[in-house]
């Protein structure tokens, strides 16, 4: 059974995601080890945004969605 996508509450409209939840980098970037390329996402009037790579949802703190 697949786990549901992670939801993260944030305090800014602009967030970044690299799919590496809880993984620390050792310096050399290895996409297969760390998830996916870093992308920048913008939360709109809905109050949340989903990452197109890993489906992680970023929810703006205090936003009604």
Secondary structure, 3 states (H helix, E strand, C coil): CCCCCCEEEECCCEEEECCCCCCCCCCCCCHHHHCCCCEEEECCCCCEEECCCCCCEEEECCCCC
